[in-house]
Amino acid sequence: IDHGKSTLSDRLLEITNTVSKDKLQEQFLDQNPISRERGITIKLAPVRMKYHQNNEDFILNLIDTPGHVDFSYEVSRTLAACEGAVLLVDATQGIQAQTVAHFQAAKKEGLVMIPILNKIDLPNANTAGVVKELVEVFGFKEEEVLFISAKTGENVDLLLQKIVAEIPPPSGNPDAPLRALIFDAVYDEYRGVVSFVRVIDGSITKGSKVEFFQSKVKSEVTDVGYFTPFLVSSDEVVTGEIGYVIGSVKDIR
């Protein structure tokens, strides 16, 4: 908690021009009124960013997860939807109990992890001590740790380069039948249940029929799209992408 995950997300949105500077209020992905009030991320917020590097365009799907240990279920669902994780540690506080819990969850999923030391701009930052902790507790190499300040934006562009270089692209078969993981869902009183999905194989298009694996409920897809972090309709969400699906489901359970 308070290690700067949502502030770092703000900087990433800014650098990739996903959200214009005038619209970027602090902790932009904490749209939930309760989380804004308390300053902690309660709902995980997914967003698609376009990033241009060396004449190549990349689509990056960012999910800002809660750091609180009470939300470990949400975090584990999210990790299952990703290829990599940015492990953020506050240079003034060092490794916390929930850092260890989330690290182990990410390791269990086999994710590529990028260790980041945040708040290096603060006078009481203990960078050497915390790097030593990261090496001893998690087995990272010293040279792997990136020093950033999410607040000032220092070295955040280097983090984006590292993400592109180290985190593998999603594997999946675009020609196989549809398989998608629902990692979160919200209820909208006008549109019913909005499922947050990661497409593993195949694709989801408007008008297609889907079946929920667990409950065997069948539904017709009335809208699909992705997050910017606002919902943007598109014709389809394809293999490897994160997006939302709205169907004829009215009961979130």
Backbone hydrogen bonds, N-H to C=O, Kabsch-Sander energy under -0.5 kcal/mol:
donor,donor_aa,acceptor,acceptor_aa,energy
8,L,4,G,-2.5
9,S,5,K,-2.2
10,D,6,S,-2.0
11,R,7,T,-1.9
12,L,8,L,-2.4
13,L,9,S,-2.5
14,E,10,D,-2.1
15,I,11,R,-3.0
16,T,12,L,-2.0
17,N,14,E,-1.4
18,T,13,L,-2.3
19,V,13,L,-1.2
23,K,20,S,-1.4
24,L,20,S,-1.0
24,L,21,K,-0.6
25,Q,23,K,-1.3
30,D,27,Q,-1.8
31,Q,29,L,-1.7
36,R,32,N,-2.3
37,E,33,P,-2.0
38,R,34,I,-2.2
39,G,35,S,-1.6
40,I,35,S,-0.9
42,I,40,I,-0.5
45,A,64,D,-1.4
47,V,62,L,-2.4
48,R,227,F,-2.6
49,M,47,V,-0.5
49,M,60,L,-3.2
51,Y,49,M,-0.5
51,Y,58,F,-2.9
53,Q,51,Y,-0.5
53,Q,56,E,-2.6
56,E,53,Q,-1.4
58,F,51,Y,-3.0
60,L,49,M,-3.2
60,L,58,F,-0.6
62,L,47,V,-3.0
62,L,60,L,-0.7
64,D,45,A,-1.9
65,T,63,I,-0.8
71,F,68,H,-1.8
72,S,69,V,-1.2
75,V,71,F,-2.2
76,S,72,S,-2.5
77,R,73,Y,-2.2
78,T,74,E,-2.1
79,L,75,V,-2.6
80,A,76,S,-1.4
81,A,77,R,-0.5
81,A,78,T,-1.6
82,C,79,L,-1.4
85,A,112,V,-2.6
87,L,85,A,-0.7
87,L,114,I,-2.0
88,L,86,V,-0.8
89,V,87,L,-0.5
89,V,116,I,-2.4
91,A,118,N,-2.5
94,G,90,D,-3.0
100,V,96,Q,-1.6
101,A,97,A,-1.9
102,H,98,Q,-2.6
103,F,99,T,-2.3
104,Q,100,V,-2.4
105,A,101,A,-1.9
106,A,102,H,-2.4
107,K,103,F,-2.4
108,K,104,Q,-2.3
109,E,105,A,-1.3
110,G,107,K,-1.3
111,L,106,A,-2.2
112,V,83,E,-1.9
114,I,85,A,-2.5
116,I,87,L,-3.0
117,L,146,L,-3.1
118,N,89,V,-3.1
118,N,116,I,-0.6
120,I,148,I,-1.5
122,L,119,K,-1.3
125,A,122,L,-1.7
126,N,91,A,-2.6
127,T,125,A,-0.7
130,V,126,N,-2.3
131,V,127,T,-2.5
132,K,128,A,-1.9
133,E,129,G,-1.7
134,L,130,V,-2.5
135,V,131,V,-2.1
136,E,132,K,-2.8
137,V,133,E,-3.4
138,F,133,E,-0.5
138,F,134,L,-1.3
139,G,135,V,-1.0
140,F,134,L,-1.4
144,E,141,K,-1.7
145,V,141,K,-0.6
145,V,142,E,-1.1
146,L,115,P,-2.1
148,I,117,L,-3.2
148,I,146,L,-0.6
149,S,154,E,-1.7
153,G,149,S,-2.3
154,E,149,S,-0.6
156,V,153,G,-1.7
159,L,155,N,-1.3
160,L,156,V,-1.7
161,Q,157,D,-1.8
162,K,158,L,-2.2
163,I,159,L,-2.6
164,V,160,L,-2.1
165,A,161,Q,-2.2
166,E,162,K,-3.0
167,I,163,I,-2.1
176,A,173,N,-1.2
179,R,201,D,-1.9
181,L,198,R,-2.7
182,I,180,A,-0.5
183,F,181,L,-0.7
183,F,196,F,-2.2
184,D,196,F,-1.1
186,V,194,V,-2.2
188,D,186,V,-0.5
188,D,192,G,-2.9
192,G,188,D,-2.5
193,V,249,V,-2.4
194,V,186,V,-3.2
195,S,193,V,-0.7
195,S,245,V,-2.6
196,F,184,D,-3.3
197,V,195,S,-0.6
197,V,243,G,-3.0
198,R,181,L,-2.2
199,V,241,E,-2.5
200,I,179,R,-2.4
200,I,198,R,-0.6
201,D,179,R,-1.8
202,G,173,N,-2.3
204,I,237,V,-2.5
206,K,235,D,-1.4
207,G,221,V,-3.1
208,S,205,T,-1.8
210,V,219,S,-2.9
212,F,217,V,-2.8
213,F,211,E,-0.5
216,K,212,F,-2.0
219,S,210,V,-2.7
221,V,208,S,-2.9
222,T,220,E,-0.6
222,T,246,I,-2.6
223,D,246,I,-1.9
225,G,244,Y,-1.5
226,Y,232,V,-2.1
228,T,230,F,-2.1
232,V,226,Y,-2.8
234,S,224,V,-2.4
237,V,204,I,-2.2
239,T,202,G,-0.6
240,G,199,V,-2.8
241,E,238,V,-2.4
243,G,197,V,-2.5
244,Y,225,G,-2.3
245,V,195,S,-2.2
246,I,223,D,-2.8
247,G,193,V,-0.7
250,K,248,S,-0.5
252,I,250,K,-0.6
